[in-house]
Amino acid sequence: MAAAATLLLSLAACGGGDEGGTPVINLFGGASATGFQDLIDGCNEQADGAYRIEGNLVPSDADGQREQLVRRLAAGDEGMDLLGMDVVWTAEFAEAGWILPLTEEQAAAASEDTLAVPLETATWKDKLYGIPKHTNAQILWYRKSLVEKAGNGKPPATWDEMFDMAEKLKADGDPYQIGFTGARYEGLVVGFNTILSSFGGTIVNDDSTKSTIDDKTTEALGLLSRLAESGLASRSLSNSQEPEVFAQLQNGESAFSLNWPYVGSAMREAAPDIADDLGFATFPSAVEGQPSKVTVGGMNFAISKFSEHPEEAFDAAMCLRSPENQLKHAITAGEPPVNETVFDEPEFKKVYPQGPVLLESLEAASSRPISPVYQNISTIISSTLSPPTSIDPEATTKELEGAINDAIEGKGILP
């Protein structure tokens, strides 16, 4: 009896089953976001018995989410239908055979009006595996009063201009710092990838069989080293994640802050006086005259290979990320849409005054390496570049090249 009870509990833990003949679509990932249950409820009503979406809790951090999904998928868990995946997981999950490629018809539906780079993050070996749900990209936040003083009101278009303005402000005793996520974590990888992509470089080739670290990497590392050694970044650069970068702006230390679009609304709550003085612009260019290729974030839906209801899971995903629901979720949860038509909606424009800048950034954006061993590559990059003051552009380039090739070949020990 005890063994039977244990078995029943184990089965129950794998997600709800079909009730009354209605297929239950178990969603893992994204369900706990602010206002998302309203979207689930609306889609269930719209489905009218064709399916019922049930949101399941996952750990709050990305690493914990990935660990739970990997363990259950590796066990062939049939209680998982729809997966909310970080944009960097596609290649790993597809290569492992855990998620289904979309049919030609499904891919066409998922791609309609969808921004190109989010679609790129959902693709592996020319097949679309993911249904982009939301996206994100960093922009430049700046203090308007300080830019008025140092740059005649015009925000810096390039890193060189930003360094020059910060130097002038520092000399005058004004807030001058450049906020950047320099801690040893994914944020450092995102920042480095943006700078590298903006110089025209990449980390791996298209099928992730070889590192593409080269002289462009040395240029990107030179810019990061310059920031770290300039005296214009926070003294806590090597410990700065997004919250610390936000706090540096909130506390009046930063004149410039490279961070995500949430900063505007969050600052209105945290420090209204600073919020009134905030301006926004595209991420500064690394090469004058060429737009920065900011690194996208976000989430994609994917259908588990082990789902007993793959067609209903696709329909559920398309409902949850319909243009109407993308608009609702962008407003309630601050997660920017992947559907470019939503940026034209009056309600979106009201809540996202930075919307045109964000859309411009997303249209020129880049993705992190699309690779089955991305987690290893990310760990290598964040470890090798931390602290940023330790970067020697040429030597660090060689170190990255060797370590990333080892990771691709399954060799070496992770830092």
FISE-672746 format. One record per residue: residue in three letters; x, y, z of N, C-alpha, C in turn. Coordinates in steps of 0.2 Angstrom, whole numbers, padded with zeros to 4 digits, always signed. Example, Ala and Ser with C-alpha at 12.3 -4.5 7.8 and 13.67 -1.06 7.14 Angstrom:
% FISE-672746
ALA+0066-0028+0039+0062-0022+0039+0066-0016+0039SER+0064-0011+0035+0068-0005+0036+0064+0000+0039
END
This chain:
% FISE-672746
MET+0004-0006+0000+0000+0000+0000+0004+0006+0000ALA+0010+0006+0004+0014+0012+0004+0017+0013-0002ALA+0019+0008-0006+0023+0008-0012+0018+0011-0017ALA+0011+0009-0017+0006+0011-0022+0005+0019-0021ALA+0005+0021-0014+0004+0028-0013+0009+0032-0015THR+0016+0029-0015+0021+0033-0017+0021+0034-0025LEU+0019+0028-0028+0018+0029-0035+0013+0034-0038LEU+0007+0034-0034+0002+0039-0036+0005+0046-0035LEU+0008+0047-0029+0011+0054-0028+0016+0056-0034SER+0020+0051-0036+0025+0052-0041+0021+0054-0048LEU+0016+0050-0049+0012+0052-0055+0009+0059-0055ALA+0006+0060-0049+0003+0067-0048+0008+0072-0049ALA+0014+0071-0047+0019+0077-0047+0021+0078-0055CYS+0019+0074-0059+0021+0075-0066+0016+0079-0070GLY+0012+0082-0067+0007+0087-0070+0000+0084-0070GLY-0005+0088-0071-0012+0086-0071-0013+0081-0077GLY-0018+0077-0077-0020+0073-0082-0026+0076-0086ASP-0029+0072-0091-0035+0075-0094-0041+0073-0090GLU-0045+0078-0090-0051+0078-0086-0057+0078-0090GLY-0062+0074-0090-0068+0074-0093-0067+0074-0101GLY-0062+0071-0103-0060+0071-0110-0057+0077-0113THR-0056+0082-0109-0053+0088-0112-0045+0087-0111PRO-0041+0088-0116-0034+0087-0115-0031+0093-0111VAL-0027+0091-0106-0024+0096-0102-0017+0097-0105ILE-0016+0104-0106-0009+0106-0108-0005+0109-0102ASN+0000+0105-0100+0004+0107-0095+0009+0111-0097LEU+0009+0117-0094+0014+0122-0096+0019+0123-0091PHE+0026+0122-0092+0031+0123-0088+0036+0129-0090GLY+0035+0134-0086+0040+0140-0088+0035+0146-0090GLY+0036+0152-0087+0032+0158-0089+0026+0158-0085ALA+0023+0153-0082+0016+0153-0080+0015+0158-0074SER+0021+0159-0070+0020+0163-0064+0022+0170-0065ALA+0023+0172-0071+0024+0179-0073+0018+0184-0071THR+0019+0190-0069+0013+0194-0067+0008+0194-0073GLY+0001+0193-0071-0004+0193-0075-0005+0188-0080PHE+0000+0183-0080-0001+0177-0085-0006+0173-0084GLN-0009+0172-0078-0014+0167-0076-0021+0170-0080ASP-0021+0177-0081-0027+0180-0084-0026+0177-0092LEU-0020+0177-0094-0020+0175-0101-0022+0167-0102ILE-0020+0163-0097-0021+0156-0097-0029+0156-0097ASP-0032+0159-0092-0039+0159-0091-0043+0161-0098GLY-0041+0166-0101-0044+0168-0107-0043+0163-0113CYS-0037+0160-0113-0036+0155-0118-0040+0149-0117ASN-0041+0147-0111-0045+0141-0109-0052+0142-0111GLU-0055+0149-0110-0062+0150-0112-0062+0150-0119GLN-0057+0153-0123-0058+0153-0130-0057+0146-0133ALA-0054+0142-0130-0053+0135-0132-0060+0131-0132ASP-0064+0133-0128-0071+0130-0128-0071+0122-0127GLY-0066+0120-0123-0066+0113-0122-0061+0109-0127ALA-0058+0112-0131-0053+0109-0136-0047+0107-0132TYR-0045+0111-0127-0040+0109-0122-0040+0114-0116ARG-0037+0112-0111-0036+0117-0105-0029+0117-0103ILE-0027+0123-0103-0020+0125-0101-0019+0125-0093GLU-0014+0122-0091-0013+0122-0083-0006+0124-0082GLY-0005+0129-0079+0002+0132-0077+0005+0128-0071ASN+0011+0127-0072+0015+0123-0067+0021+0127-0065LEU+0022+0127-0058+0027+0131-0055+0034+0128-0057VAL+0039+0133-0058+0046+0131-0059+0050+0135-0055PRO+0056+0134-0054+0061+0138-0050+0061+0145-0053SER+0062+0150-0049+0062+0157-0051+0068+0159-0056ASP+0074+0156-0054+0080+0157-0058+0081+0153-0064ALA+0084+0155-0070+0084+0152-0076+0088+0145-0075ASP+0093+0145-0071+0097+0139-0070+0093+0133-0067GLY+0089+0135-0062+0085+0131-0059+0079+0128-0063GLN+0077+0133-0068+0071+0131-0072+0074+0125-0077ARG+0080+0127-0080+0083+0123-0085+0085+0116-0082GLU+0087+0116-0076+0089+0109-0072+0082+0105-0071GLN+0077+0108-0069+0071+0104-0069+0068+0102-0075LEU+0068+0106-0081+0066+0104-0087+0070+0098-0090VAL+0077+0099-0089+0082+0094-0092+0080+0087-0088ARG+0080+0087-0082+0079+0081-0078+0072+0077-0080ARG+0067+0081-0081+0061+0078-0083+0060+0076-0090LEU+0063+0080-0094+0063+0078-0101+0068+0072-0103ALA+0074+0072-0099+0078+0066-0100+0075+0059-0098ALA+0070+0060-0093+0066+0054-0091+0060+0053-0095GLY+0059+0056-0100+0053+0055-0105+0047+0057-0102ASP+0046+0062-0098+0040+0064-0094+0035+0066-0099GLU+0029+0062-0099+0024+0063-0103+0019+0068-0100GLY+0020+0070-0094+0016+0076-0091+0018+0083-0093MET+0023+0083-0097+0025+0090-0099+0023+0091-0107ASP+0020+0096-0108+0017+0098-0115+0020+0104-0118LEU+0020+0109-0115+0022+0116-0117+0028+0118-0113LEU+0033+0120-0116+0039+0122-0112+0041+0130-0113GLY+0041+0134-0108+0043+0141-0108+0051+0141-0107MET+0054+0142-0113+0062+0141-0113+0065+0147-0114ASP+0071+0148-0110+0075+0154-0111+0078+0153-0119VAL+0079+0159-0122+0081+0159-0129+0087+0155-0130VAL+0091+0154-0125+0098+0151-0127+0097+0143-0126TRP+0092+0140-0125+0091+0133-0124+0089+0129-0130THR+0087+0133-0135+0084+0129-0141+0089+0124-0144ALA+0095+0125-0146+0099+0121-0149+0100+0114-0144GLU+0101+0116-0138+0103+0110-0133+0097+0105-0133PHE+0091+0108-0132+0085+0104-0132+0083+0100-0138ALA+0084+0104-0144+0083+0101-0150+0088+0095-0152GLU+0094+0097-0150+0099+0092-0152+0098+0085-0148ALA+0096+0086-0142+0094+0081-0137+0088+0077-0139GLY+0084+0080-0144+0078+0076-0146+0072+0077-0141TRP+0072+0082-0137+0067+0083-0132+0061+0088-0134ILE+0062+0092-0140+0057+0096-0142+0056+0095-0149LEU+0050+0096-0152+0047+0095-0158+0049+0100-0163PRO+0051+0099-0169+0051+0104-0174+0044+0106-0176LEU+0043+0112-0178+0036+0114-0180+0035+0112-0188THR+0029+0110-0189+0028+0109-0196+0028+0115-0200GLU+0028+0114-0207+0029+0120-0211+0023+0125-0210GLU+0017+0122-0209+0011+0127-0208+0012+0130-0201GLN+0014+0126-0196+0015+0129-0189+0020+0135-0189ALA+0026+0133-0193+0031+0138-0193+0029+0145-0196ALA+0025+0144-0202+0023+0150-0205+0018+0154-0200ALA+0014+0151-0196+0010+0154-0192+0014+0158-0186ALA+0019+0154-0184+0023+0157-0178+0027+0162-0180SER+0029+0163-0187+0033+0168-0190+0030+0174-0192GLU+0023+0174-0193+0020+0180-0195+0021+0186-0191ASP+0023+0191-0194+0024+0198-0190+0029+0197-0184THR+0033+0192-0184+0038+0191-0178+0045+0193-0180LEU+0048+0197-0176+0054+0200-0177+0059+0194-0179ALA+0064+0196-0183+0069+0191-0186+0073+0188-0180VAL+0076+0192-0176+0081+0189-0171+0078+0184-0166PRO+0072+0186-0163+0069+0181-0159+0067+0174-0163LEU+0066+0175-0169+0065+0169-0173+0071+0165-0174GLU+0077+0168-0175+0083+0165-0175+0085+0161-0169THR+0083+0164-0163+0084+0161-0157+0080+0154-0156ALA+0075+0154-0160+0071+0148-0159+0072+0143-0165THR+0078+0144-0168+0079+0139-0174+0086+0136-0173TRP+0086+0129-0175+0092+0125-0175+0092+0121-0181LYS+0098+0121-0185+0099+0118-0191+0093+0119-0196ASP+0092+0125-0197+0087+0127-0202+0079+0125-0200LYS+0078+0123-0194+0071+0121-0192+0069+0125-0186LEU+0063+0127-0187+0060+0131-0181+0057+0127-0176TYR+0060+0127-0170+0058+0123-0164+0054+0127-0159GLY+0055+0133-0159+0052+0137-0154+0047+0142-0157ILE+0042+0144-0153+0037+0149-0154+0038+0155-0150PRO+0041+0160-0153+0044+0166-0149+0038+0169-0145LYS+0039+0170-0138+0034+0173-0134+0035+0180-0132HIS+0041+0182-0130+0042+0189-0129+0050+0190-0130THR+0052+0196-0130+0059+0197-0131+0061+0203-0127ASN+0067+0205-0128+0070+0211-0124+0077+0213-0126ALA+0079+0219-0125+0085+0221-0127+0087+0227-0123GLN+0094+0228-0121+0096+0233-0117+0096+0240-0122ILE+0095+0245-0118+0096+0252-0121+0100+0256-0117LEU+0101+0262-0119+0105+0267-0115+0100+0271-0111TRP+0101+0271-0105+0097+0276-0100+0102+0282-0098TYR+0100+0288-0098+0105+0293-0096+0101+0299-0093ARG+0105+0303-0089+0102+0308-0085+0102+0314-0090LYS+0096+0317-0092+0095+0322-0097+0099+0328-0095SER+0099+0330-0088+0102+0336-0086+0109+0336-0087LEU+0112+0330-0086+0119+0329-0086+0122+0329-0094VAL+0118+0326-0098+0119+0326-0105+0118+0333-0108GLU+0114+0337-0105+0113+0344-0108+0119+0348-0106LYS+0122+0346-0100+0128+0350-0098+0135+0347-0102ALA+0135+0341-0103+0141+0338-0106+0141+0337-0114GLY+0135+0336-0116+0134+0335-0123+0129+0339-0127ASN+0127+0345-0124+0122+0349-0127+0115+0346-0128GLY+0114+0341-0124+0107+0338-0124+0107+0332-0128LYS+0112+0331-0132+0112+0325-0137+0115+0319-0134PRO+0112+0313-0133+0115+0308-0130+0120+0305-0134PRO+0125+0302-0131+0131+0299-0135+0129+0294-0140ALA+0131+0294-0146+0129+0289-0151+0134+0284-0151THR+0140+0285-0148+0146+0280-0148+0149+0279-0142TRP+0152+0274-0141+0156+0273-0134+0161+0278-0133ASP+0164+0281-0138+0169+0286-0138+0166+0292-0135GLU+0160+0294-0138+0157+0300-0136+0155+0299-0128MET+0152+0293-0126+0150+0292-0120+0156+0293-0115PHE+0162+0290-0117+0168+0291-0113+0170+0298-0112ASP+0169+0302-0117+0171+0309-0117+0166+0313-0113MET+0160+0312-0113+0155+0315-0109+0156+0314-0102ALA+0157+0307-0100+0159+0305-0093+0165+0308-0090GLU+0170+0309-0094+0176+0313-0092+0175+0320-0090LYS+0171+0323-0094+0169+0330-0093+0165+0331-0087LEU+0160+0327-0086+0156+0327-0080+0160+0325-0074LYS+0165+0321-0074+0169+0319-0068+0174+0325-0067ALA+0176+0328-0072+0181+0334-0070+0177+0339-0067ASP+0170+0340-0068+0166+0345-0065+0163+0343-0058GLY+0165+0337-0056+0162+0335-0050+0155+0333-0050ASP+0152+0331-0056+0145+0329-0057+0145+0321-0057PRO+0139+0318-0056+0138+0311-0057+0141+0309-0064TYR+0145+0304-0065+0148+0303-0072+0148+0296-0073GLN+0147+0291-0069+0148+0284-0070+0144+0281-0076ILE+0147+0276-0079+0144+0272-0084+0142+0265-0081GLY+0136+0264-0081+0133+0258-0077+0133+0252-0082PHE+0136+0246-0080+0137+0241-0085+0137+0234-0080THR+0134+0229-0083+0134+0223-0079+0141+0219-0080GLY+0145+0220-0075+0152+0217-0076+0153+0211-0071ALA+0148+0209-0067+0149+0203-0063+0150+0197-0067ARG+0152+0192-0063+0153+0185-0066+0147+0181-0067TYR+0143+0183-0072+0136+0179-0073+0134+0181-0080GLU+0128+0179-0082+0126+0179-0088+0125+0186-0091GLY+0124+0191-0087+0124+0198-0089+0131+0200-0092LEU+0136+0198-0090+0143+0200-0093+0143+0197-0100VAL+0141+0191-0100+0141+0187-0107+0136+0191-0112VAL+0131+0194-0110+0126+0198-0114+0130+0204-0116GLY+0133+0208-0111+0136+0214-0113+0142+0213-0118PHE+0146+0207-0117+0151+0206-0121+0149+0204-0128ASN+0144+0200-0128+0141+0198-0135+0139+0204-0139THR+0135+0209-0135+0133+0215-0139+0139+0218-0142ILE+0144+0219-0138+0150+0223-0140+0153+0219-0146LEU+0154+0213-0145+0158+0209-0150+0153+0209-0157SER+0147+0208-0156+0143+0208-0162+0143+0215-0166SER+0143+0220-0162+0143+0227-0164+0150+0228-0168PHE+0155+0225-0166+0161+0225-0170+0161+0221-0176GLY+0156+0217-0177+0156+0212-0183+0158+0205-0181GLY+0159+0203-0175+0162+0197-0173+0156+0192-0171THR+0158+0186-0170+0154+0181-0167+0158+0176-0163ILE+0155+0172-0159+0158+0167-0155+0159+0160-0158VAL+0154+0158-0161+0154+0151-0164+0151+0152-0171ASN+0153+0147-0176+0150+0147-0182+0142+0144-0182ASP+0139+0144-0188+0132+0143-0188+0130+0137-0185ASP+0134+0131-0186+0132+0125-0184+0135+0123-0177SER+0139+0128-0174+0142+0127-0168+0147+0121-0168THR+0151+0121-0173+0156+0116-0174+0163+0118-0173LYS+0163+0125-0172+0170+0128-0172+0169+0135-0169SER+0174+0137-0165+0174+0144-0162+0176+0149-0168THR+0173+0155-0168+0175+0160-0172+0178+0166-0169ILE+0181+0165-0163+0185+0170-0160+0191+0172-0164ASP+0191+0179-0165+0196+0182-0170+0198+0189-0168ASP+0201+0193-0172+0203+0200-0171+0197+0204-0169LYS+0191+0203-0171+0185+0206-0168+0184+0205-0161THR+0186+0199-0159+0186+0198-0151+0191+0202-0148THR+0197+0203-0150+0202+0207-0147+0199+0214-0147GLU+0196+0217-0152+0193+0224-0152+0188+0224-0146ALA+0183+0220-0146+0178+0220-0141+0181+0220-0134LEU+0186+0215-0133+0189+0215-0126+0193+0221-0125GLY+0196+0224-0130+0199+0231-0129+0194+0236-0126LEU+0188+0236-0129+0183+0241-0126+0181+0239-0119LEU+0180+0233-0118+0178+0231-0111+0184+0233-0106SER+0190+0232-0108+0196+0233-0104+0196+0241-0103ARG+0195+0245-0108+0195+0252-0107+0190+0254-0102LEU+0184+0252-0103+0179+0253-0098+0181+0252-0091ALA+0184+0246-0090+0186+0244-0083+0192+0248-0080GLU+0196+0250-0085+0202+0254-0082+0201+0261-0082SER+0196+0264-0085+0195+0271-0086+0194+0275-0080GLY+0191+0272-0075+0189+0276-0069+0182+0279-0070LEU+0179+0277-0075+0172+0279-0077+0167+0275-0075ALA+0169+0268-0073+0164+0263-0071+0163+0263-0064SER+0158+0260-0061+0158+0260-0054+0164+0256-0051ARG+0166+0257-0045+0171+0254-0042+0169+0246-0041SER+0162+0245-0040+0160+0238-0039+0158+0235-0046LEU+0161+0237-0051+0159+0234-0058+0160+0227-0058SER+0164+0224-0055+0165+0217-0055+0160+0213-0051ASN+0156+0217-0047+0150+0214-0043+0143+0216-0046SER+0143+0220-0051+0137+0223-0053+0133+0219-0058GLN+0127+0217-0055+0122+0214-0060+0117+0219-0061GLU+0111+0217-0064+0106+0222-0066+0103+0226-0060PRO+0102+0223-0054+0100+0227-0049+0105+0232-0046GLU+0111+0231-0046+0116+0235-0044+0117+0241-0049VAL+0117+0239-0056+0117+0245-0061+0111+0249-0060PHE+0105+0247-0059+0099+0251-0057+0100+0255-0051ALA+0103+0252-0046+0104+0256-0040+0109+0262-0041GLN+0114+0261-0045+0119+0266-0046+0116+0272-0050LEU+0111+0271-0054+0107+0276-0057+0103+0279-0052GLN+0099+0275-0048+0094+0278-0043+0098+0282-0038ASN+0104+0280-0036+0107+0284-0031+0111+0290-0033GLY+0110+0292-0039+0114+0297-0042+0121+0297-0043GLU+0123+0290-0044+0130+0289-0046+0132+0289-0053SER+0127+0286-0057+0128+0285-0064+0125+0291-0068ALA+0128+0293-0074+0126+0297-0078+0123+0294-0084PHE+0126+0288-0086+0124+0283-0091+0123+0276-0088SER+0118+0273-0091+0116+0266-0088+0114+0261-0094LEU+0118+0256-0095+0116+0251-0100+0112+0246-0097ASN+0106+0246-0098+0101+0241-0094+0095+0240-0098TRP+0090+0236-0096+0084+0234-0099+0079+0239-0099PRO+0074+0238-0103+0068+0243-0103+0064+0244-0097TYR+0065+0240-0092+0061+0240-0086+0063+0246-0082VAL+0069+0249-0083+0072+0254-0079+0067+0260-0078GLY+0064+0262-0084+0059+0268-0084+0054+0267-0079SER+0050+0262-0079+0044+0261-0075+0046+0260-0068ALA+0052+0256-0067+0054+0254-0060+0057+0261-0057MET+0060+0265-0061+0063+0271-0058+0057+0276-0055ARG+0051+0276-0059+0046+0280-0057+0043+0278-0050GLU+0044+0272-0049+0042+0269-0042+0047+0271-0037ALA+0054+0270-0039+0059+0270-0034+0062+0277-0032ALA+0062+0281-0038+0065+0288-0037+0062+0292-0042PRO+0056+0295-0041+0053+0299-0046+0057+0305-0048ASP+0061+0308-0044+0065+0314-0046+0070+0312-0051ILE+0073+0306-0050+0078+0303-0055+0074+0301-0062ALA+0068+0298-0061+0064+0296-0067+0062+0302-0071ASP+0061+0308-0068+0059+0314-0072+0065+0317-0076ASP+0071+0315-0074+0077+0317-0078+0080+0311-0082LEU+0076+0306-0083+0079+0301-0087+0077+0301-0095GLY+0082+0300-0099+0081+0300-0106+0083+0293-0108PHE+0082+0291-0114+0084+0284-0117+0086+0285-0124ALA+0090+0281-0126+0093+0280-0133+0095+0273-0135THR+0097+0272-0141+0099+0266-0143+0106+0265-0139PHE+0108+0258-0139+0114+0256-0136+0120+0260-0140PRO+0125+0263-0137+0130+0266-0141+0134+0262-0146SER+0135+0265-0151+0139+0261-0156+0146+0260-0155ALA+0148+0254-0156+0156+0252-0155+0160+0255-0161VAL+0156+0255-0167+0159+0257-0173+0155+0263-0176GLU+0158+0269-0176+0154+0275-0178+0151+0274-0185GLY+0145+0276-0185+0141+0275-0191+0137+0268-0192GLN+0138+0264-0187+0135+0257-0188+0131+0256-0181PRO+0125+0254-0182+0121+0253-0176+0124+0247-0171SER+0123+0247-0165+0125+0242-0161+0120+0236-0162LYS+0123+0230-0161+0119+0224-0162+0118+0221-0155VAL+0113+0224-0151+0111+0222-0145+0109+0215-0144THR+0111+0212-0139+0109+0204-0138+0102+0204-0135VAL+0098+0200-0138+0091+0199-0136+0091+0194-0130GLY+0086+0195-0126+0083+0191-0121+0077+0188-0123GLY+0073+0185-0118+0066+0183-0119+0065+0176-0118MET+0059+0174-0121+0057+0167-0120+0054+0164-0126ASN+0055+0158-0127+0051+0154-0133+0047+0149-0130PHE+0041+0147-0133+0038+0141-0131+0040+0136-0136ALA+0041+0129-0133+0042+0124-0137+0038+0118-0135ILE+0037+0113-0139+0032+0108-0138+0036+0101-0136SER+0035+0099-0131+0039+0093-0128+0038+0087-0133LYS+0043+0083-0135+0043+0077-0139+0038+0072-0136PHE+0038+0072-0129+0034+0067-0125+0027+0069-0124SER+0025+0075-0126+0018+0077-0125+0013+0072-0129GLU+0007+0071-0126+0002+0067-0129-0003+0071-0133HIS-0002+0078-0133-0006+0082-0136-0002+0088-0140PRO+0002+0086-0144+0006+0091-0147+0003+0096-0151GLU-0003+0094-0155-0006+0099-0159-0010+0104-0154GLU-0013+0102-0149-0016+0106-0144-0011+0111-0141ALA-0005+0108-0139+0000+0112-0136+0002+0118-0141PHE+0002+0116-0147+0004+0122-0152-0002+0127-0152ASP-0008+0125-0152-0013+0130-0152-0013+0134-0146ALA-0012+0131-0140-0012+0134-0134-0006+0140-0134ALA+0000+0138-0137+0005+0142-0137+0003+0148-0141MET+0000+0147-0147-0002+0153-0151-0007+0157-0148CYS-0011+0154-0144-0016+0159-0141-0012+0163-0135LEU-0008+0160-0132-0005+0163-0126+0000+0169-0129ARG+0002+0168-0135+0006+0174-0138+0003+0177-0144SER-0004+0177-0144-0007+0181-0149-0005+0188-0148PRO-0006+0192-0153-0005+0199-0153-0008+0203-0147GLU-0015+0201-0146-0018+0204-0140-0015+0202-0134ASN-0013+0196-0133-0010+0194-0127-0003+0196-0126GLN+0000+0197-0131+0007+0200-0131+0006+0208-0128LEU+0001+0211-0131+0000+0218-0128-0001+0218-0121LYS-0006+0214-0119-0008+0213-0112-0002+0212-0107HIS+0002+0207-0110+0008+0205-0105+0013+0210-0105ALA+0014+0213-0111+0019+0219-0111+0018+0224-0106ILE+0011+0225-0105+0009+0231-0100+0009+0228-0093THR+0007+0222-0092+0006+0220-0085+0013+0217-0082ALA+0017+0214-0087+0023+0211-0084+0029+0214-0087GLY+0029+0219-0091+0035+0222-0094+0039+0218-0098GLU+0036+0213-0102+0040+0209-0106+0038+0211-0113PRO+0043+0214-0117+0041+0217-0124+0039+0211-0129PRO+0035+0213-0133+0032+0209-0138+0037+0207-0143VAL+0036+0201-0146+0040+0199-0152+0036+0201-0159ASN+0030+0202-0158+0026+0204-0164+0026+0211-0165GLU+0029+0213-0171+0031+0220-0172+0025+0225-0173THR+0019+0222-0174+0013+0226-0175+0011+0229-0168VAL+0013+0225-0163+0010+0228-0156+0014+0234-0155PHE+0020+0236-0157+0023+0242-0156+0019+0248-0158ASP+0015+0247-0163+0011+0252-0166+0004+0254-0162GLU+0003+0249-0157-0004+0250-0153-0003+0256-0149PRO-0008+0260-0149-0008+0266-0145-0007+0265-0137GLU-0010+0259-0135-0009+0258-0128-0002+0256-0126PHE+0001+0252-0131+0008+0251-0130+0012+0257-0130LYS+0011+0261-0134+0015+0268-0135+0014+0272-0128LYS+0009+0272-0125+0008+0275-0119+0012+0273-0114VAL+0012+0266-0113+0016+0263-0107+0023+0263-0109TYR+0025+0262-0115+0032+0261-0117+0034+0267-0122PRO+0035+0273-0119+0038+0279-0123+0045+0277-0126GLN+0048+0272-0123+0055+0270-0126+0054+0265-0132GLY+0047+0264-0133+0046+0258-0138+0049+0259-0145PRO+0049+0265-0148+0053+0266-0154+0060+0264-0154VAL+0063+0266-0149+0071+0265-0148+0072+0257-0147LEU+0067+0254-0143+0068+0247-0142+0067+0243-0148LEU+0062+0245-0152+0061+0242-0159+0066+0243-0163GLU+0069+0249-0164+0075+0250-0168+0081+0245-0166SER+0082+0245-0159+0087+0240-0157+0086+0233-0158LEU+0079+0231-0158+0078+0224-0159+0079+0222-0167GLU+0077+0227-0171+0078+0226-0178+0085+0225-0180ALA+0090+0228-0176+0097+0227-0178+0101+0222-0173ALA+0097+0218-0169+0100+0214-0164+0104+0208-0166SER+0106+0205-0160+0110+0199-0161+0108+0194-0156SER+0110+0188-0157+0108+0183-0152+0115+0180-0149ARG+0114+0177-0144+0120+0174-0141+0121+0167-0145PRO+0127+0164-0144+0129+0158-0148+0123+0153-0148ILE+0121+0151-0153+0116+0146-0154+0119+0139-0154SER+0120+0136-0149+0124+0130-0148+0121+0125-0143PRO+0122+0118-0144+0120+0113-0139+0124+0114-0133VAL+0130+0117-0133+0134+0117-0127+0134+0125-0125TYR+0129+0128-0126+0129+0135-0124+0130+0136-0117GLN+0128+0132-0112+0129+0133-0105+0136+0133-0103ASN+0140+0129-0107+0147+0128-0106+0151+0134-0108ILE+0149+0136-0114+0152+0142-0117+0151+0149-0113SER+0144+0149-0110+0143+0155-0106+0147+0155-0100THR+0148+0149-0097+0152+0149-0091+0159+0151-0092ILE+0162+0148-0098+0169+0150-0100+0170+0157-0101ILE+0165+0160-0104+0166+0168-0106+0165+0172-0099SER+0160+0170-0095+0160+0174-0089+0165+0173-0084SER+0168+0167-0084+0174+0166-0080+0180+0169-0082THR+0181+0169-0089+0187+0172-0092+0188+0179-0092LEU+0182+0182-0092+0182+0190-0092+0181+0193-0085SER+0181+0189-0080+0180+0191-0074+0186+0191-0069PRO+0188+0196-0066+0185+0203-0066+0187+0207-0073PRO+0183+0211-0075+0185+0215-0081+0192+0218-0081THR+0194+0220-0075+0200+0223-0075+0206+0218-0077SER+0205+0212-0077+0210+0207-0078+0211+0205-0086ILE+0206+0209-0090+0206+0207-0097+0213+0210-0100ASP+0216+0206-0104+0222+0207-0108+0219+0206-0115PRO+0217+0211-0119+0214+0209-0125+0217+0203-0130GLU+0223+0203-0131+0226+0198-0135+0227+0192-0132ALA+0229+0192-0126+0230+0185-0122+0223+0182-0120THR+0218+0186-0119+0211+0184-0117+0208+0181-0123THR+0209+0184-0129+0207+0181-0135+0209+0174-0136LYS+0215+0173-0135+0218+0166-0136+0215+0161-0131GLU+0214+0164-0125+0212+0159-0120+0205+0157-0122LEU+0201+0162-0124+0194+0161-0126+0193+0156-0131GLU+0197+0157-0136+0197+0153-0142+0198+0146-0140GLY+0204+0144-0136+0205+0137-0135+0200+0134-0130ALA+0197+0138-0125+0193+0135-0121+0186+0134-0124ILE+0184+0138-0129+0177+0137-0132+0178+0131-0137ASN+0183+0131-0140+0184+0125-0145+0184+0118-0141ASP+0187+0119-0135+0187+0113-0130+0180+0111-0128ALA+0176+0116-0127+0169+0115-0125+0165+0112-0130ILE+0166+0114-0136+0163+0112-0142+0164+0104-0143GLU+0171+0103-0142+0173+0096-0143+0172+0091-0137GLY+0169+0094-0132+0167+0090-0126+0174+0089-0121LYS+0179+0093-0122+0185+0092-0118+0185+0098-0113GLY+0190+0097-0108+0191+0102-0104+0187+0102-0098ILE+0189+0106-0093+0185+0106-0086+0182+0113-0086LEU+0176+0113-0084+0173+0120-0083+0176+0124-0077PRO+0176+0130-0078+0179+0134-0073+0174+0134-0066
END
